[in-house]
Amino acid sequence: MDELLAVMRELREKCPWDQQQTPQSLTKYAIEEAYEVEAAIREGNTDEIRDELGDLLLQVVFQAQMFSEQGAFNFDDVVQAITAKLIRRHPHVFQAGQFSQLSSADVAVLWKQIKQQEKQGKIQSRLDEIKHGPAIQQADEIQKNAAQIGFDFADVAGAYGKLNEELAELQHAMQKQNSDEIFDEFGDCLFSLINVGRKLGVSSEMALLSTIHKFRTRFAFIEDQARQQQQKIEALSLAEMDQLWEQAKQQLK
């Protein structure tokens, strides 16, 4: 571990790309690496799992190094914090004498109670119980949570009307060429579209995954056709690719 920490410090001192990174710029890589770990575990290749876990660990080490440079905390502090949390949240293990044998369900209840105790004195929101995760999943869970207390559109038409309103605002921001407004309005459009899906009973996550799979399959068809014609896909014109795309739509239904 010491060697990895030393390598990270040297990279920050000597590598231009590593020097340019910030905690904010790296967050997307942490998310990507977490997905890579999940995919490797799902596939069951132990070599891939080992390598992907290493990549994910690098994100922790990288972030800790940057915050250490700010004088906030270092990697050892991260380790100590999670160790203390695990001990604190497992009193049935580390203070076993105070507890009779607990089932898995009992442990889950105890864990939740301890988390609530840790939050005492802090301002809490209904939405605090929604974990940070993939954006589509968060949006869907937030909307469902708000709907439980009546903060929701009455029907699909209301949600769709809000989507049209947000699309109009995005178009206005694009006309003004204001990048900050475009960013905000684009996010609002996505949030509103997910809400329409929720009102329709459609999983936005599954719908998007289906479209991604469809695109991958059709794009692979274009690549295969290009190879059969002894061409590189990069050499095809847009018109040629569009034609092959239409063929893919017909043949891969």
C-alpha positions in Angstrom: 0.0 0.0 0.0 2.9 2.4 0.8 4.3 1.8 -2.7 0.9 2.7 -4.3 0.7 5.9 -2.2 4.3 6.8 -3.1 3.5 6.3 -6.8 0.5 8.5 -6.6 2.4 11.3 -5.0 5.0 11.1 -7.7 2.4 11.1 -10.4 0.9 14.3 -8.9 4.4 15.9 -9.0 5.5 14.9 -12.5 2.6 13.9 -14.7 0.8 16.8 -16.5 -2.5 14.9 -16.7 -2.5 13.9 -13.1 -1.5 17.4 -12.0 -4.5 18.9 -13.9 -7.1 16.7 -12.1 -9.3 18.0 -9.3 -11.7 16.1 -7.0 -14.6 17.2 -9.2 -12.9 16.1 -12.5 -12.3 12.6 -11.2 -15.7 11.8 -9.9 -16.9 10.5 -13.3 -14.0 8.0 -13.4 -14.9 6.7 -9.9 -18.4 6.0 -11.2 -17.1 4.3 -14.3 -14.7 2.1 -12.3 -17.5 1.1 -10.0 -19.6 -0.1 -13.0 -16.5 -1.9 -14.4 -16.2 -3.8 -11.0 -19.9 -4.8 -11.2 -19.5 -6.0 -14.8 -16.4 -8.0 -14.0 -18.0 -9.7 -11.0 -21.1 -10.4 -13.1 -18.8 -12.1 -15.8 -16.9 -14.0 -13.1 -13.4 -13.5 -14.5 -11.2 -13.3 -11.4 -8.3 -11.7 -13.2 -10.7 -9.0 -14.4 -12.2 -8.6 -11.0 -8.8 -8.1 -9.4 -7.7 -5.5 -12.0 -11.0 -3.6 -11.8 -10.9 -3.5 -8.0 -7.4 -2.1 -8.3 -8.7 0.6 -10.7 -11.5 1.5 -8.2 -8.9 1.6 -5.3 -6.9 4.0 -7.4 -9.8 6.5 -7.4 -9.8 6.4 -3.6 -6.0 6.9 -3.4 -6.1 9.7 -6.0 -8.9 11.6 -4.2 -7.2 11.2 -0.8 -3.9 12.5 -2.3 -5.6 15.6 -3.6 -7.3 16.3 -0.3 -4.0 15.7 1.5 -2.4 18.4 -0.7 -5.2 20.8 0.6 -4.4 19.8 4.2 -7.9 18.3 4.7 -7.2 14.6 5.3 -5.0 11.8 3.9 -5.4 8.2 3.0 -4.7 7.0 6.5 -7.5 9.2 7.8 -9.9 7.6 5.3 -8.9 4.2 6.5 -9.3 5.2 10.1 -12.7 6.7 9.5 -14.1 3.6 7.8 -12.6 1.3 10.5 -14.2 3.4 13.3 -17.5 3.3 11.5 -17.5 -0.5 11.0 -16.7 -1.0 14.7 -19.3 1.5 15.7 -22.0 0.0 13.6 -21.2 -3.6 14.6 -21.6 -3.6 18.4 -22.9 -7.1 18.2 -19.4 -8.2 17.0 -17.1 -5.9 18.9 -19.2 -5.7 22.0 -20.7 -9.1 21.7 -21.2 -9.5 25.4 -23.9 -6.9 25.3 -26.0 -8.7 22.7 -27.6 -12.0 22.4 -27.4 -13.9 19.1 -28.8 -11.7 16.3 -30.3 -12.8 13.0 -29.4 -11.0 9.8 -32.7 -9.1 10.0 -31.9 -8.0 13.6 -28.5 -6.7 12.4 -30.1 -4.7 9.6 -32.5 -3.1 12.2 -29.6 -2.4 14.6 -27.5 -0.8 11.7 -30.4 1.5 10.8 -30.8 2.5 14.5 -27.2 3.4 14.8 -27.3 5.4 11.6 -30.2 7.4 12.9 -28.3 8.1 16.2 -25.4 9.3 14.2 -27.7 11.8 12.4 -29.1 13.3 15.5 -28.7 17.0 15.7 -28.4 17.3 11.9 -31.2 18.8 9.7 -32.7 15.9 7.9 -34.8 15.7 4.7 -37.2 13.0 3.5 -34.8 12.6 0.5 -31.8 11.8 2.8 -32.9 8.1 2.7 -32.3 8.1 -1.1 -28.8 6.9 -1.7 -26.5 8.7 -4.2 -26.2 6.5 -7.2 -26.9 6.5 -11.0 -28.6 9.7 -11.9 -31.6 8.1 -13.5 -32.2 5.9 -10.5 -31.9 8.9 -8.1 -34.3 11.0 -10.1 -36.9 8.2 -10.2 -36.6 7.5 -6.4 -36.8 11.3 -5.6 -39.9 11.7 -7.7 -41.5 8.6 -6.1 -40.7 9.9 -2.6 -42.1 13.4 -3.3 -45.2 11.8 -4.8 -45.9 10.0 -1.5 -46.8 13.3 0.1 -48.8 14.5 -2.9 -46.0 16.6 -4.6 -46.7 15.2 -8.0 -48.6 15.8 -11.2 -52.1 14.5 -11.3 -51.6 12.5 -14.5 -49.3 11.9 -17.4 -50.6 14.9 -19.3 -49.4 17.2 -16.5 -46.0 15.6 -16.5 -45.8 15.8 -20.3 -46.8 19.4 -20.2 -43.9 20.1 -17.8 -41.6 18.4 -20.2 -42.7 20.6 -23.1 -42.2 23.6 -20.8 -38.6 22.5 -20.0 -37.9 21.8 -23.7 -39.0 25.3 -24.6 -36.7 26.7 -21.9 -33.8 24.7 -23.2 -34.4 26.0 -26.7 -34.5 29.5 -25.4 -31.1 28.9 -23.6 -29.7 27.5 -26.8 -30.7 30.6 -28.7 -29.0 32.8 -26.1 -25.9 30.5 -26.4 -25.6 30.6 -22.6 -23.7 27.5 -21.6 -24.7 27.6 -17.9 -28.4 27.9 -18.7 -28.1 25.2 -21.4 -26.6 22.9 -18.8 -29.3 23.6 -16.2 -32.2 23.4 -18.7 -30.9 20.2 -20.2 -30.8 18.6 -16.7 -34.4 19.8 -16.2 -35.5 18.2 -19.4 -34.0 14.9 -18.4 -35.6 15.0 -15.0 -39.0 15.8 -16.5 -38.7 13.0 -19.1 -37.9 10.5 -16.3 -41.0 11.8 -14.6 -43.1 11.2 -17.7 -41.8 7.6 -17.8 -42.6 7.1 -14.1 -46.2 8.3 -14.7 -46.5 5.9 -17.7 -45.1 3.0 -15.6 -42.0 2.8 -17.7 -38.6 2.2 -16.1 -36.3 4.9 -17.5 -33.3 2.8 -16.7 -34.5 -0.2 -18.6 -35.9 1.8 -21.5 -32.5 3.5 -22.0 -30.6 0.2 -21.6 -32.8 -1.2 -24.3 -32.1 1.7 -26.6 -28.3 1.4 -25.9 -28.4 -2.3 -26.7 -30.4 -1.6 -29.9 -27.8 1.1 -31.0 -24.9 -1.2 -30.2 -26.4 -4.0 -32.3 -27.2 -1.8 -35.2 -23.8 -0.1 -35.1 -22.1 -3.5 -35.1 -24.1 -4.4 -38.2 -22.7 -1.3 -40.0 -19.2 -2.3 -39.0 -19.8 -5.9 -40.2 -21.1 -4.7 -43.5 -18.1 -2.4 -43.9 -15.8 -5.3 -43.3 -17.6 -7.4 -45.8 -17.1 -4.6 -48.4 -13.4 -4.5 -47.3 -13.8 -1.0 -46.1 -13.1 0.7 -42.8 -16.2 2.2 -41.2 -14.3 5.5 -40.8 -14.1 5.7 -44.6 -17.9 5.5 -45.1 -19.8 8.6 -45.8 -22.7 9.7 -43.6 -25.1 8.7 -46.4 -23.6 5.2 -46.7 -23.8 4.7 -42.9 -27.4 6.0 -42.9 -28.3 3.5 -45.6 -26.7 0.6 -43.6 -28.5 1.8 -40.5 -31.8 1.5 -42.2 -30.9 -2.0 -43.4 -30.0 -2.8 -39.8 -33.4 -1.6 -38.6 -35.1 -3.8 -41.1 -33.0 -6.9 -40.6 -32.6 -6.8 -36.8 -36.2 -6.3 -35.8 
